[in-house]
């Protein structure tokens, strides 16, 4: 940040459904004169309301929240303010999750495990109009981008399999033939490089295709 920007603290909003994490972030921000906490929210809907009220410079947004999730909140906020600068907070390194966040309008992606070491840099970079994506996530993203994307139906089938359903029950739930389910699963295994159904589910959760 230049001298003029440094003279005026970056106004930050923290959105997470865990009060202890919000308190921790508030404590970290309070000791850095470059930043000031202007609002907090515990779910996506409240985040949108608080954004409208306070218009923060940078929003730290969790993805997994009640009422309205983080991706939905990002979209809603960007409809109100297309230039809103948002950093996703998450415990997941999944490249699919990253893509969803970036396509929704997020400018940064920050692992909760790296908050102490990367928080200030991430806020400063995004406030300056730059993206912030940790190197390990950028590598994962580059390795998989669009090369093995599951279709909506394949994701739907895999989600039902992840819930412990047999091919027959998946077929009944979706109103399709059992052979069609088997064909979808065969394609899913190939795209994900999975050995079996359980391995496919594990990979899908790790990459953010499915929520744990």
C-alpha positions in Angstrom: 0.0 0.0 0.0 1.2 3.5 -0.7 1.5 6.2 2.0 -2.0 7.6 1.2 -3.6 4.2 1.5 -1.8 3.4 4.7 -3.1 6.6 6.3 -6.6 5.2 6.0 -7.1 1.7 7.4 -8.6 -0.9 5.1 -12.2 -1.5 6.4 -12.8 -5.2 6.8 -15.9 -7.4 7.3 -15.5 -10.9 8.7 -18.1 -13.6 7.9 -18.0 -17.0 9.6 -20.5 -19.0 11.5 -17.9 -19.9 14.3 -17.8 -17.1 16.9 -14.3 -18.1 18.1 -12.9 -17.7 14.6 -14.5 -14.3 14.2 -13.1 -13.3 17.6 -9.6 -14.5 16.6 -9.7 -12.6 13.3 -10.9 -9.5 15.2 -8.0 -9.8 17.6 -5.5 -10.1 14.8 -6.9 -7.1 12.9 -7.1 -5.0 16.0 -3.3 -5.0 16.5 -2.5 -4.1 12.9 -3.0 -0.3 12.2 -3.4 -1.0 8.5 -6.8 -2.6 9.1 -10.0 -1.9 11.0 -12.9 -4.3 11.6 -16.2 -2.7 10.6 -18.7 -5.6 10.6 -19.2 -9.3 11.4 -21.8 -11.8 10.3 -22.5 -15.5 11.1 -24.3 -16.5 7.9 -24.6 -15.4 4.3 -27.8 -13.5 4.6 -26.5 -11.4 7.4 -23.3 -10.9 5.4 -25.3 -9.3 2.6 -27.2 -7.1 5.1 -24.0 -6.0 6.8 -22.3 -5.3 3.5 -25.1 -3.0 2.5 -24.9 -1.2 5.8 -21.1 -0.9 6.2 -19.7 -1.2 2.6 -16.4 -2.7 3.7 -13.3 -2.4 1.5 -12.6 -6.2 1.9 -14.8 -9.0 3.0 -13.5 -12.3 4.5 -16.1 -14.9 3.6 -16.5 -18.4 4.9 -18.1 -20.9 2.4 -19.9 -23.4 4.7 -22.6 -21.5 6.6 -26.2 -21.8 7.5 -29.2 -19.8 6.0 -27.2 -18.8 2.9 -23.8 -20.2 2.1 -20.7 -18.2 1.2 -20.9 -18.7 -2.6 -24.5 -17.5 -2.6 -23.6 -14.5 -0.5 -20.7 -13.6 -2.8 -23.0 -13.6 -5.8 -25.6 -11.4 -3.9 -23.0 -8.9 -2.8 -21.4 -8.7 -6.2 -24.9 -7.9 -7.7 -25.1 -5.0 -5.3 -21.5 -3.9 -5.7 -19.7 -5.4 -8.7 -16.4 -4.1 -7.5 -16.7 -5.7 -4.0 -13.4 -7.3 -3.0 -14.0 -10.7 -1.3 -11.5 -13.2 0.1 -12.8 -16.8 0.7 -11.9 -18.4 4.0 -12.0 -22.2 4.0 -10.4 -25.3 5.4 -10.6 -27.0 2.0 -7.8 -27.0 -0.7 -10.1 -28.4 -3.4 -9.6 -26.9 -6.8 -13.3 -27.2 -7.7 -14.2 -25.1 -4.7 -11.6 -22.5 -5.7 -13.1 -22.3 -9.2 -16.6 -21.9 -7.9 -15.5 -19.1 -5.6 -13.5 -17.3 -8.3 -16.3 -17.6 -10.8 -18.7 -16.2 -8.2 -16.5 -13.1 -7.9 -14.0 -13.8 -5.1 -10.6 -12.2 -5.6 -8.7 -14.3 -3.0 -8.7 -17.7 -1.4 -7.2 -18.2 2.1 -6.9 -21.4 4.1 -7.9 -21.0 7.7 -4.8 -22.8 8.7 -2.7 -20.0 7.1 -4.5 -17.0 8.6 -1.7 -16.0 11.0 0.9 -16.0 8.3 -1.0 -14.8 5.2 -4.0 -12.8 6.4 -2.4 -9.3 6.2 -0.8 -10.0 2.8 -4.1 -11.4 1.4 -6.1 -8.4 2.5 -3.5 -5.9 1.2 -3.2 -7.6 -2.1 -7.0 -7.9 -2.7 -7.5 -4.3 -1.5 -5.0 -3.3 -4.1 -7.0 -5.0 -6.8 -4.8 -8.1 -7.1 -5.7 -11.8 -6.6 -4.4 -13.9 -3.7 -4.3 -17.7 -4.2 -1.8 -19.7 -2.1 0.8 -21.5 -4.3 -0.3 -25.0 -3.3 -3.8 -24.3 -4.4 -2.7 -22.6 -7.7 -0.7 -25.8 -8.5 -3.8 -28.0 -7.9 -6.0 -25.6 -9.9 -3.6 -25.7 -12.9 -3.4 -29.4 -12.8 -7.1 -30.0 -13.0 -8.7 -27.0 -14.6 -11.5 -28.2 -16.9 -9.6 -31.4 -17.8 -11.8 -33.7 -15.8 -14.9 -31.7 -14.9 -17.9 -33.8 -13.8 -21.2 -33.1 -15.4 -24.2 -32.1 -13.2 -25.6 -35.6 -13.5 -22.3 -37.3 -12.7 -22.0 -35.1 -9.6 -25.6 -35.9 -8.6 -24.9 -39.6 -9.0 -21.7 -39.4 -7.0 -23.4 -37.5 -4.2 -26.0 -40.2 -3.8 -23.3 -42.8 -3.8 -21.4 -40.9 -1.1 -24.6 -41.1 1.0 -24.3 -44.9 0.9 -26.8 -45.7 -1.8 -26.5 -48.7 -4.1 -26.7 -48.3 -7.9 -30.3 -49.5 -7.7 -31.3 -46.9 -5.1 -29.5 -44.2 -7.0 -31.4 -45.2 -10.2 -34.7 -45.1 -8.3 -33.9 -41.7 -6.7 -33.1 -40.1 -10.1 -35.6 -42.0 -12.2 -33.1 -43.5 -14.5 -32.0 -47.0 -15.4 -29.5 -48.8 -13.2 -27.3 -49.4 -16.2 -27.2 -45.7 -16.7 -26.0 -45.2 -13.1 -23.2 -47.8 -13.7 -22.2 -45.9 -16.9 -22.1 -42.6 -15.0 -20.0 -44.1 -12.2 -17.6 -45.6 -14.7 -17.1 -42.2 -16.3 -16.6 -40.6 -12.9 -14.0 -43.1 -11.9 -12.1 -42.4 -15.1 -12.3 -38.6 -14.8 -11.2 -38.6 -11.2 -8.6 -41.4 -11.6 -10.2 -43.3 -8.8 -9.8 -47.0 -8.1 -13.4 -47.6 -6.8 -16.5 -45.8 -5.6 -15.0 -45.1 -2.1 -11.9 -43.7 -3.6 -14.0 -41.5 -6.0 -15.9 -40.1 -3.1 -12.7 -39.3 -1.2 -11.2 -37.5 -4.2 -14.4 -35.6 -4.8 -14.5 -34.3 -1.2 -10.8 -33.4 -1.2 -11.2 -31.4 -4.4 -14.4 -29.7 -3.3 -16.7 -31.4 -5.8 -18.7 -32.8 -2.9 -19.2 -31.3 0.5 -18.0 -33.4 3.4 
